[in-house]
Amino acid sequence: MPKRTMLLIGAFALVAAACATDSPQATSATPETTVATTQPPVTVTVEVPTGGELVTLTARCKAGATETGRCNNLLKAVAAANQALEAAGDTRRVVVETIQDNADWGDYRTEFELASDSGQAPDIIVSGHEDIGAWAPAGLIIDLTDMIAQYPEFDDVIPSLWSAVEFEGRRWAIPQDTEARPLYFNKTLLAELGWSQEEIDGLPARIESGEFTWEDMMATAKEAVDAGIVPPGNGFWHRPKNGPDFLAFYYGAGGEIGTGTTLTFDVDAARRVYQMLDDAVESQVLSSSRLDGDWTGWHTGITSGQVLFWLGGTWQWSEWATQYLAEVGGEEYQFENWGFGLLPAMPGGDGPLTLSHPLAYMVSSQSENPDLAVLLIAKATTTELNTEYAVESAHLGILQSQADYEPYTSAKFLSEALPLLDYTTFLPNSPAFSAWSEAYYLGIQAVESGELEPDEAVEVVVGQLRNELGDSIEIIGA
């Protein structure tokens, strides 16, 4: 008789500080796996053939309140994975233990690196694609290129997303979700400024065509500040601390960064970015204290209707609707009062754009069953599961089939935001990117605070890059 065990997808939160778990080990007993989820508990029976092996895979996921599908989809894919094993005559069966919380990104990455050093790394980890640049050459994750080719599920992934998980010509991860960083605008405030409904509704198309540029946005924001429609400093907001968004400015200003072990810093592009932000502060469109690191104040300033233009993530649309605007109508309020589009074309650049930061499933080099890990990921990479996750989290689809899938297309925001990926850019996969990003951001801080002029900021940043990266940085235009 086959042995049976039960996999429970529970409605609780498992919060762990390291990649170890108190869940029972895989035996003929009944392991219980609990994760944060809004779905009802689901029990799946796992039958292990006589003489077969029950393999427990561990998965580590960082997930906010609306993002629990990152690990949950792996749990939901267990039955399909085991059916595939049975069909192939493989006597192994899979169960999954998950560790899912919303740890700070720095802590999360350090946790995985320390767990790898101590031989306790999970089989699967979800992380930002840019971590490939550090973890692949360090031997912490494995090259998945050949295994990816074995599963037709991966043929459905949006082709451009594969470039985000490549390092030195190989694929080291499988996209789990993606997003874009639109320019949002407050339609009510534009109307107060005298814009007609036609002008407001047509703004995204004007941005896309290049008719409405960064300079036009700044001029409009200054009009709103001068007219008292928004307070000084509230014409345009970016995020309140370092993050991927700022690289979009550099790309928008014509900068190139490269990939691999050596990166590029384009002095002229960086100077344009620093000058644009310096001008924004000088004109009182942007506050000199915008980089205060206060996310709560950032969210409430936007959702209370005090900001004209702001750069944010598509995933934040759901966060705003459920956590800040639920009492006034949530998404209905957003569509009535807000709009969104691409980041407008900037001086020196090629046109409007956005930036995406796909998260991806990676397989640890310590996994004893990497083939089963990839099988499980494949069975989680389906139109149905990815759409369920996308709708809940306001992340964009990663599969081509989702563009025509009714549950996805009926989600108005996701459907309207998906075309932004036609203009998207990515962070580089490079072990040098962390140092590059910190130096570039140092220049932004210095200029916005008034500590340095744009030219002075460029000099400081170039000096830091050379000190930190040596031969791993190429300075262009210095």
CORCORNOR-V160000 format. One record per helix or strand of 2 or more residues. SS is the DSSP state (helix for helix, strand for strand). FROM is the first residue (numbers start at 1). TO is the last residue. If there is no record, write none. Layout:
BEGIN
ss->SS from->FROM to->TO
ss->SS from->FROM to->TO
END
This chain:
BEGIN
ss->strand from->3 to->9
ss->strand from->42 to->48
ss->strand from->53 to->62
ss->helix from->69 to->76
ss->helix from->78 to->87
ss->strand from->92 to->101
ss->helix from->105 to->117
ss->strand from->124 to->128
ss->helix from->129 to->135
ss->helix from->145 to->148
ss->helix from->152 to->156
ss->helix from->159 to->165
ss->strand from->166 to->167
ss->strand from->170 to->171
ss->strand from->174 to->178
ss->strand from->183 to->186
ss->helix from->187 to->192
ss->helix from->197 to->201
ss->helix from->203 to->209
ss->helix from->214 to->226
ss->strand from->236 to->237
ss->helix from->245 to->252
ss->strand from->263 to->266
ss->helix from->267 to->282
ss->helix from->295 to->303
ss->strand from->309 to->311
ss->helix from->315 to->323
ss->helix from->326 to->328
ss->helix from->331 to->337
ss->strand from->338 to->341
ss->strand from->353 to->355
ss->strand from->359 to->364
ss->helix from->370 to->380
ss->helix from->383 to->393
ss->helix from->400 to->404
ss->helix from->406 to->409
ss->helix from->412 to->423
ss->strand from->424 to->425
ss->helix from->433 to->448
ss->helix from->454 to->472
ss->strand from->473 to->476
END
